[in-house]
Amino acid sequence: MAELLKDSGQLEASTVKVMRTAATVKGGRRFSFGALVVAGDRRGRVGYGYGKAKEVPAAIEKAQKEAKKALVDVPLLGGTIPHEVEGRFGASKVRLIPASPGTGVIAGATVRAVLELAGITDCLTKCYGSTNKVNSLKAVMNGLSRLRTTVQVAGLRGVEIGTTRIEDRIERSMRMSGTASPAQSEGDPA
């Protein structure tokens, strides 16, 4: 469950994992905790942070501060991503596939936390290789950082690009439901 962060406007944070480590010392074991946290505004900005401390709340607080500093922008197309992408980190691979409106986020807990806090409401995912939570989260962030909109690609290539299959699918579902298309709701003439 996401909690609203203090003095950060609309930023929410979700704790993905709390890890406990033990160091054996002369008097017994000394425990310390690490926390992995995802923060986002549900409007295209998301980041993650990792913090370590002697107590769990302090570790979570450190991770939230780091996540706020590490926010990245994610291009969205309606409630989904503009194209299929595969993110990699270590032995983890995460494939993100755009989905039609109403599909929802089909993902495991780690990937779902990142996508929901980024504002993605419709997406299919599949994890390959290692499903370690830390590496999966970093693989998702790698995939999200590789996303480009058709406008960005057209500008880089210097060519005119027509509508994509995903844009057509979103437009068709908007017409069926009777709501305005994402392009029209943003103020762009369609």
C-alpha positions as CSV (number, residue, x, y, z in Angstrom):
1,M,0.0,0.0,0.0
2,A,1.3,3.4,-1.0
3,E,1.7,6.2,1.6
4,L,1.8,9.9,0.9
5,L,5.2,11.5,1.5
6,K,5.5,14.6,3.6
7,D,6.4,18.0,2.0
8,S,6.5,16.5,-1.5
9,G,3.1,17.4,-2.9
10,Q,1.5,14.5,-4.6
11,L,4.4,12.0,-4.2
12,E,3.6,8.6,-2.8
13,A,5.9,5.8,-1.7
14,S,5.6,2.1,-1.4
15,T,8.0,-0.2,0.5
16,V,8.9,-3.1,-1.8
17,K,11.1,-5.1,0.6
18,V,12.7,-4.9,4.0
19,M,15.9,-7.0,4.4
20,R,17.5,-8.0,7.7
21,T,21.2,-8.8,8.0
22,A,23.2,-10.0,11.0
23,A,26.8,-9.5,12.0
24,T,28.1,-11.9,14.6
25,V,30.1,-10.1,17.3
26,K,31.5,-11.1,20.7
27,G,28.2,-10.5,22.5
28,G,26.0,-12.3,20.0
29,R,24.4,-11.0,16.8
30,R,24.0,-7.4,15.7
31,F,21.1,-6.8,13.3
32,S,20.8,-4.1,10.7
33,F,18.0,-3.5,8.2
34,G,17.8,-2.5,4.5
35,A,14.7,-1.1,2.8
36,L,13.8,-0.9,-0.9
37,V,11.2,1.8,-1.6
38,V,9.5,3.0,-4.8
39,A,8.2,6.6,-5.0
40,G,6.0,8.2,-7.7
41,D,3.3,10.7,-8.4
42,R,1.1,8.4,-10.6
43,R,1.5,11.0,-13.5
44,G,4.6,9.8,-15.2
45,R,7.4,10.2,-12.6
46,V,8.8,7.3,-10.6
47,G,12.1,6.5,-8.8
48,Y,13.5,4.0,-6.3
49,G,15.8,4.1,-3.3
50,Y,17.6,1.8,-1.0
51,G,18.4,2.7,2.6
52,K,20.2,0.9,5.5
53,A,20.0,1.6,9.2
54,K,19.9,-0.1,12.6
55,E,16.1,0.2,12.8
56,V,13.4,-0.5,10.2
57,P,11.7,3.0,10.2
58,A,15.0,4.8,9.8
59,A,16.0,2.5,6.8
60,I,12.6,3.2,5.1
61,E,13.0,6.9,5.7
62,K,16.4,6.9,4.1
63,A,15.2,4.9,1.2
64,Q,12.3,7.3,0.6
65,K,14.7,10.3,0.6
66,E,16.8,8.5,-2.0
67,A,13.8,7.6,-4.1
68,K,12.6,11.3,-4.2
69,K,16.1,12.3,-5.5
70,A,16.1,9.6,-8.2
71,L,12.8,10.4,-9.9
72,V,12.7,9.8,-13.7
73,D,10.1,10.8,-16.2
74,V,8.2,8.0,-18.0
75,P,6.4,8.7,-21.3
76,L,2.8,7.5,-21.1
77,L,0.3,6.9,-23.8
78,G,-3.1,7.2,-22.1
79,G,-2.8,4.7,-19.3
80,T,-0.2,2.4,-21.0
81,I,3.3,2.6,-22.4
82,P,4.0,3.7,-26.0
83,H,5.7,0.5,-27.1
84,E,7.0,-2.9,-26.0
85,V,10.3,-2.8,-24.2
86,E,12.6,-5.2,-22.3
87,G,14.6,-3.9,-19.3
88,R,17.7,-5.8,-18.1
89,F,19.8,-5.7,-14.9
90,G,22.1,-8.5,-13.9
91,A,20.4,-11.8,-14.6
92,S,16.9,-10.3,-14.5
93,K,15.0,-9.4,-17.6
94,V,11.5,-7.8,-17.5
95,R,9.4,-7.4,-20.6
96,L,6.8,-4.6,-20.5
97,I,4.0,-4.9,-23.1
98,P,1.4,-2.2,-23.7
99,A,-2.2,-3.3,-23.2
100,S,-5.7,-2.1,-24.2
101,P,-7.6,0.2,-21.8
102,G,-9.3,-1.8,-19.1
103,T,-6.8,-4.6,-19.0
104,G,-5.1,-3.5,-15.8
105,V,-1.6,-4.1,-14.6
106,I,-0.7,-7.8,-14.9
107,A,2.5,-8.1,-12.9
108,G,4.1,-9.4,-9.8
109,A,4.3,-7.3,-6.6
110,T,7.7,-5.7,-7.4
111,V,6.9,-4.7,-11.0
112,R,3.3,-3.7,-10.1
113,A,4.6,-1.3,-7.4
114,V,6.8,0.6,-9.9
115,L,4.2,0.6,-12.7
116,E,1.3,1.8,-10.6
117,L,3.3,4.6,-9.0
118,A,4.4,5.7,-12.5
119,G,0.8,6.1,-13.4
120,I,0.5,3.1,-15.8
121,T,-2.9,1.5,-15.5
122,D,-2.8,-1.0,-18.4
123,C,0.3,-3.2,-19.0
124,L,1.3,-6.8,-19.4
125,T,4.7,-7.9,-18.0
126,K,6.8,-11.0,-17.9
127,C,10.0,-11.6,-15.8
128,Y,12.8,-13.8,-17.1
129,G,15.9,-15.1,-15.4
130,S,16.4,-14.0,-11.8
131,T,13.3,-12.8,-10.0
132,N,15.3,-11.2,-7.1
133,K,13.2,-8.2,-6.0
134,V,16.1,-5.7,-6.2
135,N,17.3,-6.8,-9.6
136,S,13.7,-7.0,-11.0
137,L,13.0,-3.5,-9.8
138,K,16.2,-2.2,-11.4
139,A,15.3,-4.1,-14.7
140,V,11.9,-2.4,-14.7
141,M,13.5,1.0,-14.2
142,N,15.9,0.3,-17.1
143,G,13.0,-0.7,-19.3
144,L,11.0,2.5,-18.4
145,S,14.1,4.6,-19.1
146,R,14.3,3.2,-22.7
147,L,10.7,4.2,-23.6
148,R,10.2,6.9,-26.3
149,T,7.1,8.5,-27.7
150,T,6.4,8.7,-31.5
151,V,7.1,12.4,-31.3
152,Q,10.5,11.9,-29.8
153,V,11.4,9.2,-32.3
154,A,10.2,11.4,-35.2
155,G,12.3,14.3,-34.0
156,L,15.4,12.1,-33.6
157,R,15.0,10.6,-37.1
158,G,13.8,13.7,-38.8
159,V,10.9,11.9,-40.5
160,E,7.1,11.8,-40.2
161,I,5.7,8.8,-38.3
162,G,2.1,7.8,-38.6
163,T,0.0,6.4,-35.7
164,T,1.2,3.2,-34.1
165,R,-0.8,0.1,-33.4
166,I,-1.0,0.9,-29.7
167,E,-2.4,4.5,-30.5
168,D,-5.0,2.9,-32.8
169,R,-6.0,0.4,-30.1
170,I,-6.4,3.2,-27.5
171,E,-8.3,5.4,-29.9
172,R,-10.7,2.5,-30.8
173,S,-11.4,1.7,-27.2
174,M,-12.0,5.4,-26.4
175,R,-14.5,5.6,-29.2
176,M,-16.3,2.5,-28.0
177,S,-16.5,3.8,-24.4
178,G,-17.6,7.3,-25.6
179,T,-14.8,9.3,-23.9
180,A,-12.3,11.7,-25.4
181,S,-9.1,10.3,-26.7
182,P,-5.8,11.0,-24.8
183,A,-4.7,13.4,-27.6
184,Q,-7.9,15.4,-27.4
185,S,-7.9,15.5,-23.6
186,E,-4.4,17.0,-23.6
187,G,-5.5,19.8,-25.8
188,D,-3.9,18.5,-29.1
189,P,-6.1,18.8,-32.2
190,A,-6.9,15.3,-33.4
